[in-house]
């Protein structure tokens, strides 16, 4: 997005990233890039998606984002329910998707986080983390023609095998 001191606009969407903290990080990165490289990284925040109403309100107050979608499970389609208008709105294609998903089901801080049932929830697309991860993958599959980068955030324990040594976590939910 930054080449030879030229400025580019980054088309960005966020899914389930809480209060969209990653957008603030990208904005800070843009200021650093301008200072160090002389290039301005402009961010166009096309959409956010958050299920919790309090976080939806925070996002709408903190960011000038055109669409705040209510449910990531709808984002694989062409339209989804939008909070502000309370109508179905087109789901924008973006170059960069920043996505997070609930981590409590597999967190080492959760006593159930290392049970085979919890550790395989992504492959089964159940519990909160598995269902949201599946929705993120479905969105990526449906909108991949314009997507250049996907940044997933979560706890590091997700990539570690369970303590019981069982490495079977189930099939992947992403098709490509």
Secondary structure as the mmCIF struct_conf table of DSSP 4:
data_model
#
loop_
_struct_conf.conf_type_id
_struct_conf.id
_struct_conf.beg_label_comp_id
_struct_conf.beg_label_asym_id
_struct_conf.beg_label_seq_id
_struct_conf.end_label_comp_id
_struct_conf.end_label_asym_id
_struct_conf.end_label_seq_id
STRN STRN1 UNK A 3 UNK A 3
TURN_TY1_P TURN_TY1_P1 UNK A 4 UNK A 5
STRN STRN2 UNK A 6 UNK A 6
STRN STRN3 UNK A 8 UNK A 15
BEND BEND1 UNK A 16 UNK A 16
TURN_TY1_P TURN_TY1_P2 UNK A 18 UNK A 20
HELX_RH_AL_P HELX_RH_AL_P1 UNK A 21 UNK A 37
BEND BEND2 UNK A 38 UNK A 38
STRN STRN4 UNK A 41 UNK A 49
BEND BEND3 UNK A 51 UNK A 52
HELX_RH_AL_P HELX_RH_AL_P2 UNK A 53 UNK A 62
BEND BEND4 UNK A 66 UNK A 66
STRN STRN5 UNK A 67 UNK A 69
BEND BEND5 UNK A 70 UNK A 70
HELX_RH_3T_P HELX_RH_3T_P1 UNK A 72 UNK A 74
TURN_TY1_P TURN_TY1_P3 UNK A 75 UNK A 76
BEND BEND6 UNK A 77 UNK A 78
STRN STRN6 UNK A 79 UNK A 81
STRN STRN7 UNK A 82 UNK A 82
TURN_TY1_P TURN_TY1_P4 UNK A 83 UNK A 85
BEND BEND7 UNK A 87 UNK A 87
STRN STRN8 UNK A 88 UNK A 90
BEND BEND8 UNK A 95 UNK A 95
STRN STRN9 UNK A 96 UNK A 100
TURN_TY1_P TURN_TY1_P5 UNK A 104 UNK A 106
TURN_TY1_P TURN_TY1_P6 UNK A 108 UNK A 109
BEND BEND9 UNK A 110 UNK A 110
TURN_TY1_P TURN_TY1_P7 UNK A 111 UNK A 114
BEND BEND10 UNK A 115 UNK A 115
HELX_RH_AL_P HELX_RH_AL_P3 UNK A 116 UNK A 119
TURN_TY1_P TURN_TY1_P8 UNK A 120 UNK A 120
HELX_RH_AL_P HELX_RH_AL_P4 UNK A 121 UNK A 124
TURN_TY1_P TURN_TY1_P9 UNK A 125 UNK A 125
HELX_RH_AL_P HELX_RH_AL_P5 UNK A 127 UNK A 143
TURN_TY1_P TURN_TY1_P10 UNK A 144 UNK A 146
STRN STRN10 UNK A 149 UNK A 153
HELX_RH_3T_P HELX_RH_3T_P2 UNK A 156 UNK A 159
BEND BEND11 UNK A 160 UNK A 160
HELX_LH_PP_P HELX_LH_PP_P1 UNK A 161 UNK A 162
TURN_TY1_P TURN_TY1_P11 UNK A 163 UNK A 164
BEND BEND12 UNK A 173 UNK A 173
#
